Amino acid sequence: MLGQQRKEPVPKALFRGIKAAAFGVPALLTVPYGDSERVIIKEKVSPRIRYDDSTDYFEIIDIEVKEQSNFTFVIFAPCDCLGFRKWAVRSESFLIAPDGQLVELNDVGDRQARILTGIFSRPGTHKLIVIAKSKFNGQLIGRISGQLTHSNTATNFGIPMVAHPTGTVLVEWVKELP
């Protein structure tokens, strides 16, 4: 699956806390308003954070805000479905304002997709941190179901899809309807 990923590992091995991570790592990319980008969180290349009693890989996305406004982001982790490997990132996200303060997020969704809404209180470059939570590694996210047919018989099957500490995340900054 194509997407943006770091070419070189981040020099500092481990960040302790959300703000240290937000300002200690250059952003991987910028997601423009009304657009989306695929972000690859990759082992040994993406930076790591110590947060919530676990050590996780993460990425930083710049969000260029022109004025005070409402926002909606969709964070979706598609299945990495190569052969019988069925896994996806289970993520947690934070938004940091230009002054370093956490932006309050209304966060709803399920294990694979999150919808983040809130208000940008000021213009400037905000930092969206997407953390691939390793504490959920191997836990069931869902099932991929199918059916095999042969002659006059059909057999249903299901393959479990589990959480994985690295992978692809789609980040969309939803354009508000007028």
Residue frames as a rotation matrix with the C-alpha (Angstrom) as fourth column:
MET 1
0.589 0.808 0.000 0.00
0.808 -0.589 0.000 0.00
0.000 0.000 -1.000 0.00
LEU 2
-0.244 -0.709 0.662 1.51
0.671 -0.616 -0.413 3.31
0.700 0.343 0.626 -1.02
GLY 3
0.872 0.458 -0.174 1.91
0.450 -0.607 0.655 6.20
0.194 -0.650 -0.735 1.36
GLN 4
0.418 -0.728 0.543 4.40
-0.442 -0.685 -0.579 8.63
0.794 0.002 -0.608 2.89
GLN 5
0.894 -0.226 -0.387 7.08
0.446 0.541 0.714 7.22
0.048 -0.810 0.584 5.16
ARG 6
0.681 -0.719 -0.142 10.36
-0.543 -0.625 0.561 8.44
-0.492 -0.305 -0.816 6.58
LYS 7
0.727 -0.516 -0.454 13.46
-0.272 0.390 -0.880 7.65
0.631 0.763 0.143 4.55
GLU 8
-0.412 -0.898 -0.157 15.79
-0.010 0.177 -0.984 7.80
0.911 -0.404 -0.082 7.56
PRO 9
0.124 0.429 -0.895 15.20
0.894 0.344 0.289 7.00
0.432 -0.835 -0.341 11.23
VAL 10
0.772 0.161 0.615 14.62
-0.109 -0.920 0.377 9.94
0.626 -0.358 -0.693 13.58
PRO 11
-0.165 -0.986 0.033 17.92
-0.225 0.005 -0.974 10.64
0.960 -0.169 -0.222 15.45
LYS 12
-0.550 -0.001 0.835 16.48
-0.834 -0.054 -0.550 10.67
0.046 -0.999 0.029 18.97
ALA 13
-0.910 0.066 -0.410 15.44
-0.008 0.984 0.177 7.14
0.416 0.164 -0.895 19.87
LEU 14
-0.260 0.814 -0.519 12.60
0.886 0.415 0.208 7.80
0.385 -0.406 -0.829 22.32
PHE 15
-0.598 0.177 0.782 10.40
-0.226 -0.973 0.047 10.76
0.769 -0.149 0.622 23.30
ARG 16
-0.692 0.362 -0.625 8.73
0.720 0.411 -0.559 10.99
0.055 -0.837 -0.545 26.69
GLY 17
-0.265 0.712 -0.650 5.37
0.369 -0.548 -0.750 12.68
-0.891 -0.439 -0.117 26.45
ILE 18
0.441 0.622 0.647 3.13
0.834 -0.018 -0.551 14.18
-0.332 0.783 -0.527 23.79
LYS 19
0.953 -0.048 -0.300 4.59
-0.105 -0.979 -0.176 17.71
-0.285 0.199 -0.937 23.73
ALA 20
0.033 -0.998 0.048 8.20
-0.400 0.031 0.916 16.47
-0.916 -0.050 -0.398 23.62
ALA 21
-0.273 -0.067 0.960 7.27
0.658 0.715 0.237 14.34
-0.702 0.696 -0.151 20.62
ALA 22
0.690 0.677 0.256 5.33
0.654 -0.432 -0.620 17.12
-0.310 0.595 -0.741 18.88
PHE 23
0.925 -0.331 -0.188 8.21
-0.361 -0.918 -0.162 19.58
-0.119 0.217 -0.969 18.97
GLY 24
0.134 -0.931 0.338 11.11
-0.482 0.237 0.843 17.13
-0.866 -0.277 -0.418 18.85
VAL 25
-0.350 -0.169 0.921 10.31
0.566 0.746 0.352 15.52
-0.747 0.644 -0.166 15.51
PRO 26
-0.788 0.126 -0.602 9.92
-0.500 -0.702 0.507 17.18
-0.359 0.701 0.617 12.11
ALA 27
0.240 0.958 0.157 6.53
-0.541 0.266 -0.797 16.52
-0.806 0.107 0.583 10.52
LEU 28
-0.381 -0.278 0.882 6.41
0.445 0.781 0.438 13.73
-0.810 0.560 -0.174 7.98
LEU 29
-0.682 0.250 0.687 3.99
0.646 -0.234 0.726 15.70
0.343 0.939 -0.002 5.79
THR 30
-0.816 0.531 -0.230 1.23
-0.342 -0.763 -0.549 18.31
-0.467 -0.369 0.804 5.68
VAL 31
-0.503 0.756 0.419 -2.41
0.849 0.522 0.078 17.38
-0.160 0.395 -0.905 5.07
PRO 32
-0.970 0.171 0.171 -4.18
-0.105 -0.934 0.341 20.23
0.218 0.313 0.924 3.25
TYR 33
-0.496 0.865 0.079 -7.76
-0.422 -0.161 -0.892 21.20
-0.759 -0.475 0.444 4.12
GLY 34
0.470 0.817 -0.334 -10.22
-0.748 0.168 -0.642 18.96
-0.468 0.551 0.690 2.26
ASP 35
0.216 -0.501 -0.838 -7.57
-0.732 0.485 -0.478 16.37
0.646 0.717 -0.262 1.41
SER 36
0.897 0.014 0.443 -6.16
-0.330 0.686 0.648 13.10
-0.295 -0.727 0.620 2.75
GLU 37
0.079 -0.926 -0.369 -2.79
-0.880 0.109 -0.463 11.38
0.469 0.361 -0.806 2.95
ARG 38
0.880 0.040 -0.472 -1.61
0.113 0.950 0.290 7.85
0.460 -0.309 0.832 3.69
VAL 39
0.283 -0.768 0.574 0.94
-0.922 -0.382 -0.057 7.77
0.263 -0.514 -0.817 6.48
ILE 40
0.528 -0.190 -0.828 3.15
0.094 0.982 -0.165 4.73
0.844 0.010 0.536 7.03
ILE 41
0.539 -0.352 0.766 4.20
-0.842 -0.200 0.501 4.14
-0.024 -0.914 -0.404 10.63
LYS 42
0.653 -0.383 -0.653 7.22
-0.172 0.765 -0.621 1.92
0.738 0.518 0.434 10.26
GLU 43
0.931 -0.343 -0.125 9.31
0.269 0.413 0.870 -0.04
-0.247 -0.844 0.476 12.76
LYS 44
0.153 -0.984 -0.087 12.90
0.813 0.075 0.578 1.23
-0.562 -0.159 0.811 13.24
VAL 45
-0.541 -0.298 0.787 12.19
0.739 -0.616 0.274 4.31
0.403 0.729 0.553 11.08
SER 46
0.326 0.730 0.600 9.26
0.157 -0.668 0.728 6.15
0.932 -0.143 -0.333 12.66
PRO 47
-0.554 -0.518 0.652 9.97
-0.518 -0.399 -0.757 7.87
0.652 -0.757 -0.047 15.98
ARG 48
-0.206 0.443 -0.873 8.91
0.623 0.747 0.232 6.25
0.755 -0.496 -0.429 19.26
ILE 49
-0.196 0.247 0.949 7.09
-0.605 -0.792 0.081 7.68
0.772 -0.558 0.304 22.25
ARG 50
-0.782 0.040 -0.622 6.79
0.501 0.635 -0.588 6.54
0.371 -0.771 -0.517 25.85
TYR 51
-0.650 0.677 0.346 3.20
-0.706 -0.706 0.053 7.30
0.280 -0.210 0.937 26.80
ASP 52
0.347 0.925 0.154 0.38
-0.918 0.301 0.258 5.59
0.192 -0.231 0.954 28.69
ASP 53
0.250 -0.343 0.905 2.66
-0.608 0.672 0.423 2.83
-0.753 -0.656 -0.041 30.08
SER 54
0.602 -0.155 0.784 3.78
0.553 0.788 -0.268 1.64
-0.576 0.595 0.560 26.65
THR 55
-0.357 -0.742 -0.567 6.39
-0.199 -0.533 0.822 2.46
-0.913 0.406 0.043 24.03
ASP 56
0.451 0.686 0.571 4.85
0.526 0.313 -0.791 3.07
-0.721 0.657 -0.219 20.61
TYR 57
-0.704 -0.544 0.457 5.76
0.681 -0.335 0.651 4.22
-0.201 0.769 0.607 17.12
PHE 58
0.328 0.814 -0.479 4.15
0.526 -0.578 -0.623 7.47
-0.785 -0.047 -0.618 15.91
GLU 59
-0.439 -0.426 0.791 4.14
0.878 -0.392 0.276 10.08
0.192 0.815 0.546 13.18
ILE 60
-0.294 0.245 -0.924 3.60
0.338 -0.878 -0.340 13.85
-0.894 -0.412 0.175 13.11
ILE 61
-0.171 0.339 0.925 1.42
0.967 -0.124 0.224 15.56
0.190 0.933 -0.307 10.52
ASP 62
-0.900 -0.127 -0.417 1.39
0.216 -0.961 -0.173 19.34
-0.378 -0.246 0.892 10.09
ILE 63
0.063 0.954 0.293 -1.99
0.998 -0.056 -0.031 21.04
-0.013 0.295 -0.955 9.80
GLU 64
-0.907 -0.398 0.134 -1.85
0.412 -0.907 0.092 24.62
0.085 0.139 0.987 8.45
VAL 65
0.045 0.957 -0.287 -4.77
0.979 -0.099 -0.176 26.56
-0.197 -0.273 -0.942 9.95
LYS 66
-0.542 -0.235 0.807 -5.63
0.587 -0.793 0.163 29.95
0.602 0.562 0.568 8.41
GLU 67
-0.449 0.467 0.761 -8.35
-0.590 -0.795 0.140 31.07
0.671 -0.386 0.633 10.86
GLN 68
-0.758 0.299 0.580 -10.36
-0.459 0.388 -0.799 30.06
-0.464 -0.872 -0.157 13.88
SER 69
-0.153 0.706 -0.691 -12.72
-0.889 0.207 0.408 27.29
0.431 0.677 0.596 12.71
ASN 70
0.541 0.374 0.753 -14.33
-0.612 0.789 0.047 23.95
-0.577 -0.487 0.656 13.42
PHE 71
-0.372 -0.663 -0.650 -12.53
-0.917 0.369 0.149 20.84
0.141 0.651 -0.746 12.22
THR 72
0.752 0.440 0.491 -13.16
-0.478 0.877 -0.055 17.18
-0.455 -0.193 0.869 11.48
PHE 73
-0.341 -0.836 -0.430 -10.43
-0.938 0.331 0.101 14.61
0.057 0.438 -0.897 10.92
VAL 74
0.889 0.458 0.029 -10.93
-0.458 0.888 0.020 10.97
-0.016 -0.031 0.999 10.02
ILE 75
-0.280 -0.951 0.134 -8.14
-0.951 0.294 0.099 8.62
-0.133 -0.100 -0.986 11.06
PHE 76
0.795 0.606 0.018 -8.59
-0.583 0.772 -0.254 5.22
-0.168 0.191 0.967 9.40
ALA 77
-0.319 -0.899 0.300 -6.31
-0.749 0.433 0.501 2.18
-0.580 -0.065 -0.812 9.50
PRO 78
0.488 0.503 -0.713 -6.91
-0.846 0.472 -0.247 -0.02
0.212 0.724 0.656 6.45
CYS 79
0.813 -0.150 0.563 -6.17
-0.103 0.914 0.393 -3.72
-0.573 -0.378 0.727 6.67
ASP 80
-0.169 -0.880 -0.445 -2.67
-0.963 0.052 0.264 -4.77
-0.209 0.473 -0.856 5.63
CYS 81
0.534 0.635 0.558 -4.03
-0.495 0.770 -0.403 -7.81
-0.686 -0.061 0.725 3.84
LEU 82
-0.095 -0.645 -0.759 -1.08
-0.971 0.227 -0.071 -9.47
0.218 0.730 -0.648 2.11
GLY 83
-0.619 -0.088 -0.780 -1.95
-0.136 0.991 -0.004 -13.16
0.773 0.104 -0.625 1.76
PHE 84
0.246 0.718 -0.651 -3.31
0.587 0.424 0.689 -14.45
0.771 -0.552 -0.317 5.03
ARG 85
-0.723 -0.472 -0.504 -1.69
0.691 -0.485 -0.536 -11.62
0.009 -0.736 0.677 7.02
LYS 86
0.125 0.845 0.520 -4.63
0.538 -0.498 0.680 -9.54
0.834 0.195 -0.517 8.25
TRP 87
-0.111 -0.166 -0.980 -3.73
0.963 -0.264 -0.064 -6.68
-0.248 -0.950 0.189 10.54
ALA 88
0.311 0.206 0.928 -4.26
0.454 -0.890 0.046 -2.95
0.835 0.407 -0.371 11.01
VAL 89
-0.800 -0.586 0.129 -2.99
0.238 -0.506 -0.829 -0.20
0.551 -0.633 0.544 13.28
ARG 90
0.427 0.821 -0.378 -5.07
0.824 -0.181 0.537 0.66
0.372 -0.541 -0.754 16.32
SER 91
-0.443 -0.712 0.545 -4.26
0.550 -0.696 -0.462 4.33
0.708 0.095 0.700 16.83
GLU 92
0.395 0.454 -0.799 -4.63
0.852 -0.507 0.133 7.17
-0.344 -0.733 -0.587 19.26
SER 93
-0.077 -0.374 0.924 -4.35
0.765 -0.616 -0.186 10.81
0.639 0.693 0.334 18.14
PHE 94
0.171 0.046 -0.984 -3.55
0.754 -0.649 0.101 14.18
-0.634 -0.760 -0.146 19.70
LEU 95
0.399 -0.034 0.916 -3.63
0.699 -0.636 -0.328 17.68
0.593 0.771 -0.230 18.25
ILE 96
-0.051 -0.543 -0.838 -1.16
0.871 -0.435 0.229 20.32
-0.489 -0.718 0.495 19.49
ALA 97
0.918 0.391 0.060 -1.74
0.383 -0.841 -0.382 24.05
-0.099 0.374 -0.922 18.90
PRO 98
0.438 -0.790 0.430 1.13
0.280 -0.334 -0.900 26.35
0.855 0.514 0.075 17.80
ASP 99
0.223 -0.330 0.917 1.58
-0.777 -0.628 -0.037 27.50
0.588 -0.705 -0.396 21.43
GLY 100
-0.732 -0.625 -0.270 2.10
-0.394 0.712 -0.581 23.89
0.555 -0.318 -0.768 22.60
GLN 101
-0.478 0.642 0.599 -1.30
-0.725 0.097 -0.682 23.40
-0.496 -0.760 0.419 24.20
LEU 102
-0.881 0.291 0.374 -3.35
0.390 0.894 0.223 20.25
-0.270 0.342 -0.900 23.60
VAL 103
-0.659 0.736 -0.156 -6.45
-0.699 -0.522 0.489 20.97
0.279 0.431 0.858 21.50
GLU 104
-0.412 0.596 0.689 -9.58
-0.451 0.524 -0.722 19.40
-0.792 -0.608 0.053 22.96
LEU 105
-0.805 0.108 -0.583 -10.82
-0.505 0.390 0.770 16.59
0.311 0.914 -0.260 20.70
ASN 106
0.239 0.844 0.481 -14.18
-0.783 0.460 -0.419 14.88
-0.575 -0.277 0.770 20.55
ASP 107
-0.681 -0.619 -0.391 -13.09
-0.731 0.601 0.322 11.37
0.036 0.505 -0.862 19.60
VAL 108
0.286 0.792 0.539 -15.62
-0.629 0.580 -0.518 8.77
-0.723 -0.191 0.664 18.40
GLY 109
0.114 -0.190 -0.975 -15.35
-0.917 0.357 -0.177 5.62
0.382 0.914 -0.134 16.35
ASP 110
0.980 0.192 0.060 -14.22
-0.201 0.930 0.309 2.05
0.004 -0.315 0.949 16.63
ARG 111
0.542 -0.812 0.217 -10.96
0.226 0.390 0.893 0.08
-0.810 -0.434 0.395 16.76
GLN 112
-0.089 -0.580 0.810 -10.07
0.928 0.248 0.280 0.81
-0.363 0.776 0.516 13.15
ALA 113
-0.279 0.076 0.957 -11.52
0.617 -0.749 0.240 4.26
0.736 0.658 0.162 12.41
ARG 114
-0.281 0.134 -0.950 -11.70
0.833 -0.457 -0.311 7.42
-0.476 -0.879 0.016 14.53
ILE 115
0.203 0.344 0.917 -13.49
0.650 -0.747 0.137 10.71
0.732 0.568 -0.376 13.88
LEU 116
-0.408 -0.443 -0.798 -11.91
0.874 -0.444 -0.200 13.68
-0.265 -0.779 0.568 15.63
THR 117
0.251 0.508 0.824 -13.84
0.632 -0.731 0.258 16.96
0.733 0.455 -0.505 15.87
GLY 118
0.038 -0.222 -0.974 -13.17
0.903 -0.411 0.129 20.23
-0.429 -0.884 0.185 17.66
ILE 119
0.957 0.265 0.116 -12.35
0.289 -0.899 -0.329 23.90
0.017 0.348 -0.937 17.23
PHE 120
-0.146 -0.969 0.200 -9.11
0.908 -0.212 -0.361 25.52
0.393 0.129 0.911 16.08
SER 121
0.594 0.412 -0.691 -8.90
0.718 -0.660 0.223 28.52
-0.364 -0.629 -0.687 18.42
ARG 122
0.409 -0.521 -0.750 -6.07
-0.350 -0.848 0.398 30.22
-0.843 0.099 -0.529 16.53
PRO 123
0.932 -0.157 -0.326 -4.33
-0.293 0.201 -0.935 30.16
0.212 0.967 0.141 13.15
GLY 124
0.093 -0.981 0.169 -0.89
-0.978 -0.058 0.199 28.65
-0.185 -0.183 -0.965 12.65
THR 125
-0.198 -0.281 -0.939 0.75
-0.549 0.825 -0.131 25.26
0.812 0.490 -0.318 12.26
HIS 126
0.442 0.398 0.804 -0.89
-0.873 0.399 0.282 22.63
-0.208 -0.826 0.524 14.43
LYS 127
-0.644 -0.695 -0.318 0.68
-0.724 0.688 -0.037 19.19
0.245 0.206 -0.947 14.94
LEU 128
0.611 0.791 0.021 -1.43
-0.777 0.596 0.203 16.05
0.148 -0.140 0.979 14.62
ILE 129
-0.573 -0.778 0.258 0.24
-0.817 0.568 -0.103 13.12
-0.067 -0.270 -0.961 16.38
VAL 130
0.604 0.694 -0.392 -0.90
-0.710 0.692 0.131 9.64
0.362 0.199 0.911 15.35
ILE 131
-0.386 -0.702 0.598 0.34
-0.901 0.427 -0.080 6.90
-0.199 -0.570 -0.797 17.68
ALA 132
0.122 0.329 -0.936 0.18
-0.469 0.851 0.238 3.21
0.875 0.410 0.258 16.73
LYS 133
0.277 0.080 0.958 -0.68
-0.961 0.005 0.277 1.68
0.017 -0.997 0.078 20.11
SER 134
-0.450 -0.570 -0.688 1.44
-0.549 0.784 -0.290 -1.42
0.705 0.247 -0.665 20.76
LYS 135
-0.769 0.158 0.619 -0.53
-0.540 0.356 -0.762 -2.40
-0.341 -0.921 -0.188 23.88
PHE 136
0.333 0.941 0.058 -3.28
-0.694 0.286 -0.660 -3.70
-0.638 0.179 0.749 21.56
ASN 137
-0.402 -0.581 -0.708 -0.87
-0.911 0.334 0.243 -5.84
0.095 0.742 -0.663 19.49
GLY 138
-0.962 -0.018 -0.274 -2.56
-0.055 0.990 0.129 -9.10
0.269 0.139 -0.953 18.51
GLN 139
-0.588 0.809 0.005 -6.01
0.049 0.042 -0.998 -8.13
-0.808 -0.586 -0.064 19.83
LEU 140
-0.390 0.543 0.744 -8.97
0.901 0.390 0.187 -8.78
-0.188 0.743 -0.642 17.57
ILE 141
-0.863 0.161 -0.479 -10.15
-0.226 -0.971 0.080 -5.76
-0.452 0.177 0.874 15.56
GLY 142
0.183 0.929 -0.321 -12.65
-0.855 -0.011 -0.519 -7.59
-0.485 0.370 0.792 13.37
ARG 143
-0.155 -0.171 0.973 -13.11
0.219 0.954 0.203 -10.47
-0.963 0.245 -0.110 10.95
ILE 144
-0.440 0.027 -0.898 -12.78
-0.857 -0.312 0.411 -10.67
-0.269 0.950 0.160 7.19
SER 145
-0.023 0.566 0.824 -15.44
-0.126 0.816 -0.564 -13.04
-0.992 -0.117 0.052 5.90
GLY 146
-0.473 -0.116 -0.874 -15.70
-0.870 -0.096 0.483 -14.78
-0.140 0.989 -0.055 2.58
GLN 147
0.495 0.646 0.581 -17.14
-0.424 0.763 -0.487 -17.74
-0.758 -0.005 0.652 0.77
LEU 148
-0.719 -0.675 -0.167 -15.47
-0.544 0.397 0.739 -20.46
-0.433 0.623 -0.652 -1.27
THR 149
0.475 0.880 0.023 -17.60
-0.645 0.365 -0.671 -22.05
-0.599 0.304 0.741 -3.95
HIS 150
-0.755 -0.631 -0.179 -16.85
-0.604 0.562 0.565 -25.28
-0.256 0.534 -0.806 -5.74
SER 151
-0.855 0.513 -0.076 -19.32
0.362 0.696 0.620 -27.16
0.371 0.503 -0.780 -7.90
ASN 152
0.040 0.975 0.218 -22.65
0.190 -0.222 0.956 -27.04
0.981 0.003 -0.194 -6.09
THR 153
0.456 0.084 -0.886 -21.28
0.873 0.151 0.464 -26.35
0.172 -0.985 -0.004 -2.60
ALA 154
0.283 -0.361 0.889 -20.28
-0.099 -0.933 -0.347 -23.20
0.954 0.011 -0.300 -0.78
THR 155
0.216 -0.302 -0.928 -18.15
0.930 0.354 0.101 -22.91
0.298 -0.885 0.358 2.33
ASN 156
0.836 0.074 0.544 -18.11
-0.065 -0.970 0.233 -19.79
0.545 -0.230 -0.806 4.48
PHE 157
0.133 -0.817 -0.562 -14.90
0.923 0.308 -0.230 -18.78
0.361 -0.488 0.795 6.18
GLY 158
0.956 0.098 0.277 -13.60
-0.002 -0.940 0.340 -15.99
0.294 -0.326 -0.899 8.39
ILE 159
0.033 -0.988 -0.151 -10.10
0.766 0.122 -0.631 -14.73
0.642 -0.095 0.761 9.01
PRO 160
0.622 0.206 -0.755 -9.41
0.721 -0.528 0.450 -12.66
-0.306 -0.824 -0.477 12.12
MET 161
0.266 -0.542 0.798 -7.99
0.348 -0.718 -0.603 -9.16
0.899 0.438 -0.002 11.66
VAL 162
0.495 -0.180 -0.850 -5.78
0.868 0.066 0.492 -8.12
-0.032 -0.982 0.189 14.57
ALA 163
0.978 -0.196 -0.074 -4.12
-0.184 -0.972 0.148 -4.94
-0.101 -0.131 -0.986 15.82
HIS 164
0.428 -0.897 0.116 -0.49
0.874 0.377 -0.306 -4.38
0.231 0.232 0.945 14.86
PRO 165
0.400 -0.277 -0.874 2.01
0.572 -0.669 0.474 -1.79
-0.716 -0.690 -0.109 16.22
THR 166
-0.615 -0.528 -0.586 3.01
-0.162 -0.643 0.749 -0.51
-0.772 0.555 0.310 12.76
GLY 167
-0.274 0.505 0.819 1.29
0.880 0.475 0.002 -0.03
-0.388 0.721 -0.574 9.42
THR 168
-0.799 0.041 0.600 -0.64
0.397 -0.712 0.579 2.45
0.451 0.701 0.553 7.29
VAL 169
-0.250 0.734 -0.631 -3.00
0.697 -0.316 -0.644 5.12
-0.672 -0.601 -0.433 8.55
LEU 170
-0.317 0.261 0.912 -5.17
0.761 -0.504 0.409 7.31
0.566 0.823 -0.039 6.32
VAL 171
-0.469 0.128 -0.874 -5.52
0.612 -0.666 -0.426 10.88
-0.636 -0.735 0.234 7.66
GLU 172
-0.305 0.469 0.829 -8.29
0.793 -0.356 0.494 12.99
0.526 0.808 -0.263 6.14
TRP 173
-0.829 0.145 -0.540 -9.05
0.203 -0.822 -0.532 16.64
-0.521 -0.551 0.652 6.97
VAL 174
-0.255 0.842 0.476 -12.73
0.952 0.304 -0.027 16.73
-0.168 0.446 -0.879 6.07
LYS 175
-0.937 0.010 0.348 -13.95
0.123 -0.926 0.357 19.78
0.326 0.377 0.867 4.19
GLU 176
-0.631 0.731 -0.261 -16.92
0.261 -0.117 -0.958 21.33
-0.731 -0.673 -0.117 6.01
LEU 177
-0.271 0.647 0.713 -20.14
0.945 0.040 0.324 21.68
0.181 0.761 -0.622 4.04
PRO 178
-0.879 -0.079 0.471 -21.23
0.087 -0.996 -0.005 25.31
0.470 0.036 0.882 3.45
